[in-house]
Amino acid sequence: KKLEVNKLNINNIDAPMTVNVVNKAVLQKWDINNIEEASKMVAGINPVKQYAGFQFFNIRGFDNFVILNDGVRDERHAITQSAPVANFANVERIEFLKGPSGDMFGHSALGGIINIVRKKPTKTTQGEAKFTIGSYNTYNAMVGVGGAISDKLGYRIDAGLTNTKGFKGIEEKTMNVSAMLRYDVNHKNNFEFFAQYNDDKYGADAGVPATNDGRPYSWINPMINLSDHRDYLKNKKSEFYIKYKHRFDFGGNLNY
């Protein structure tokens, strides 16, 4: 498939860009459910999560990055440099574009971009379900199904729940539900309607007191959570969009 971060009219292998893709197979194999875990699979990208809920990324030494959802900019990161990303219940793959080529998508992308590509409707009925459980009261449950309603209309529905308390007892819960409809007018034109709702809660992590050189005091157990249980972050987001796509043919043998 032609990557969404490749805006040039050439094949991916010929594009003068450094792109890494964490695809569906990798996400499933390593049980990756969030953007921090996915970015750790790619060299040159350092995820930073502060106070257990505020996240940003250092790409090739630059803090200037942009996150896209299906190629559309999430401007929350440009304004605050941090915004929670929902769990990966409806994510097909993540495309990481490193370097100044990210400027093709606008300002603030000197380090690069992270494009989250969601699962799309399919011509045949397909579905999957997953449930994993681990230590520290960790569990992840995801389910999704998609297929064709008619020759031209397809659908996709996904839902996911995650929970963990971590080794310090800092609880994190996420809930994500989404639905997509796609109407294919013909092989060059289609419409997409997408809706998503997520409700996430992140327990705060204030860290531990440290000396001036950054080392924690020896008499404080770093395994202890010093945050108040009433201190937490909530992230509720409703997202809707209607997208029209038209494919221009300029010749050649591009692999879409």
C-alpha positions in Angstrom: 0.0 0.0 0.0 1.0 3.6 -0.6 1.7 5.2 2.8 -0.4 8.2 3.8 2.7 10.1 4.7 3.9 9.8 1.1 2.4 12.8 -0.7 4.7 12.4 -3.7 3.5 10.8 -6.9 6.1 8.0 -6.6 6.4 4.6 -5.0 7.3 4.4 -1.3 10.7 2.8 -2.0 11.6 5.8 -4.2 10.5 8.5 -1.8 13.4 10.6 -0.3 12.0 10.2 3.2 12.9 8.1 6.3 9.7 6.3 7.2 9.1 3.4 9.7 5.8 1.6 10.0 4.5 -0.3 13.0 1.9 -2.5 11.3 -1.0 -4.5 12.6 1.0 -7.7 13.0 3.6 -6.0 15.2 0.9 -4.3 17.3 -0.8 -7.7 17.9 2.4 -9.7 18.5 3.7 -7.3 21.2 0.2 -6.4 22.6 0.8 -2.7 21.9 -2.1 -0.6 23.0 -0.8 3.0 23.2 1.3 5.4 21.3 4.2 5.3 23.8 4.7 1.6 23.4 4.5 1.8 19.6 7.1 4.6 19.3 9.6 2.5 21.3 9.7 0.1 18.4 11.3 2.8 16.2 14.9 4.0 16.4 15.3 7.8 16.7 12.0 8.4 18.6 12.0 9.0 22.3 8.6 9.1 24.0 8.3 11.2 27.1 5.4 10.9 29.6 5.3 13.4 32.5 3.1 13.2 35.5 1.6 10.0 34.1 -0.6 11.7 31.6 1.3 14.5 29.6 3.1 13.1 26.6 5.3 14.4 23.9 8.0 13.0 21.6 11.6 13.7 20.8 12.3 12.8 17.2 15.9 12.9 16.0 16.7 15.3 18.9 13.9 17.7 18.1 10.8 18.3 20.2 8.9 19.7 17.1 6.5 17.0 16.0 3.0 16.6 14.7 0.5 13.8 15.3 -1.9 13.0 12.5 -5.0 10.9 12.5 -5.6 9.4 9.1 -3.5 12.2 7.7 -5.4 15.0 9.5 -3.4 17.1 12.0 -4.2 16.9 15.7 -3.5 20.6 16.6 -3.7 19.9 20.3 -0.1 18.9 20.3 1.0 22.1 18.4 -0.8 24.3 21.1 0.1 22.4 24.3 2.9 20.0 23.0 0.9 17.3 24.8 -2.5 15.6 24.4 -3.5 12.0 25.3 -4.0 9.6 22.4 -6.8 7.0 22.8 -6.0 3.3 23.0 -5.3 1.3 19.8 -8.6 -0.6 19.5 -9.3 0.9 16.1 -5.7 1.3 14.8 -4.4 -0.5 11.7 -0.8 0.9 11.7 1.3 3.8 12.7 3.6 5.6 10.2 6.6 7.4 11.6 8.1 10.0 9.3 11.5 11.3 10.7 13.2 14.5 9.6 12.3 17.8 7.9 10.2 16.0 5.2 7.4 16.3 7.8 7.1 19.9 6.8 5.0 18.7 3.9 2.2 18.6 6.5 2.6 22.1 7.7 4.3 23.9 10.6 5.8 22.4 13.8 7.0 19.2 12.1 10.8 19.8 12.0 11.5 16.6 13.9 8.9 14.6 12.1 5.4 13.3 12.2 3.4 10.4 13.7 0.5 9.3 11.6 -2.1 7.0 13.2 -4.0 5.1 10.5 -7.3 3.6 11.6 -9.0 0.4 10.5 -11.2 0.8 7.4 -14.3 -1.0 6.2 -13.6 -4.0 4.1 -15.4 -5.7 1.2 -15.6 -9.0 3.1 -16.8 -9.5 6.7 -13.8 -9.5 9.0 -13.6 -9.4 12.8 -11.2 -9.9 15.7 -11.3 -10.0 19.4 -8.5 -10.0 22.0 -8.2 -10.2 25.7 -5.0 -10.2 27.7 -4.2 -10.1 31.4 -1.1 -9.5 33.3 0.4 -8.4 36.6 -0.4 -5.2 38.5 -4.1 -5.6 37.7 -3.5 -5.2 34.0 -6.0 -6.3 31.4 -6.7 -5.3 27.8 -9.9 -6.1 25.9 -10.6 -5.2 22.3 -13.2 -6.3 19.7 -13.9 -5.2 16.2 -15.9 -6.2 13.1 -16.3 -4.8 9.6 -17.7 -5.7 6.2 -20.0 -4.7 3.4 -23.6 -3.5 3.8 -24.0 -3.3 0.0 -21.8 -3.2 -3.1 -20.8 0.4 -2.4 -21.3 0.8 1.4 -19.0 -0.7 4.0 -18.8 -0.4 7.8 -16.3 -0.8 10.7 -17.0 -0.9 14.4 -14.3 -1.1 17.1 -14.2 -0.9 20.9 -11.5 -1.3 23.5 -10.9 -1.2 27.3 -7.5 -1.1 29.0 -6.6 -1.0 32.7 -3.3 -1.2 34.7 -2.0 0.0 38.1 1.7 -0.4 37.4 4.3 -1.4 39.9 3.7 1.8 41.9 -0.1 1.4 42.0 -0.8 4.3 39.6 -4.0 3.4 37.8 -4.6 4.1 34.2 -7.9 3.3 32.4 -8.9 3.9 28.8 -12.1 3.3 26.9 -12.4 3.8 23.2 -15.4 3.2 20.8 -15.5 4.1 17.1 -17.5 3.5 13.9 -16.8 4.2 10.3 -18.9 4.1 7.1 -17.4 4.3 3.6 -19.4 4.9 0.5 -17.6 4.2 -2.8 -19.1 6.2 -5.6 -16.7 4.7 -8.1 -13.0 3.6 -8.2 -11.9 7.3 -8.0 -14.4 8.8 -5.5 -15.5 7.9 -2.0 -17.0 9.3 1.1 -16.0 8.4 4.7 -18.0 9.2 7.9 -16.1 8.5 11.1 -17.1 8.9 14.8 -15.1 8.1 17.9 -15.6 8.6 21.7 -13.0 7.9 24.3 -13.0 8.3 28.1 -9.6 8.0 29.8 -8.3 8.4 33.3 -4.7 8.7 34.3 -3.5 8.5 37.9 -1.0 11.2 38.6 2.7 10.4 39.3 4.4 13.2 41.1 7.7 11.2 41.3 10.0 11.3 44.3 11.9 14.2 45.9 15.5 14.5 44.5 18.7 16.3 45.2 20.0 19.2 43.1 21.9 16.8 40.8 18.7 14.8 40.1 19.3 11.7 42.3 16.5 10.6 44.6 17.2 10.7 48.3 18.5 7.3 49.5 16.0 7.1 52.4 13.0 7.3 50.0 11.7 4.1 48.5 11.3 4.8 44.7 8.6 2.1 44.6 6.2 4.2 46.7 3.6 6.4 45.0 3.7 9.8 46.8 0.7 11.2 44.8 -2.7 11.8 46.4 -5.4 9.5 45.1 -7.6 12.5 44.4 -5.0 13.8 41.9 -5.7 12.4 38.4 -6.1 13.4 34.8 -9.3 12.9 32.7 -9.4 12.9 29.0 -12.8 12.8 27.2 -13.0 13.3 23.5 -15.7 13.1 20.9 -14.5 13.2 17.3 -16.5 13.3 14.1 -15.6 13.8 10.5 -16.9 13.5 6.9 -14.2 13.0 4.3 -14.4 13.1 0.5 -11.6 11.5 -1.5 -10.8 11.8 -5.2 -8.0 9.9 -6.8 -6.1 11.7 -9.6 -4.4 9.4 -12.1 -1.2 10.9 -13.5 0.0 7.7 -15.2 2.7 5.3 -14.0 2.2 2.2 -12.0 1.8 3.4 -8.4 0.9 0.7 -5.9 -2.1 2.0 -3.9 
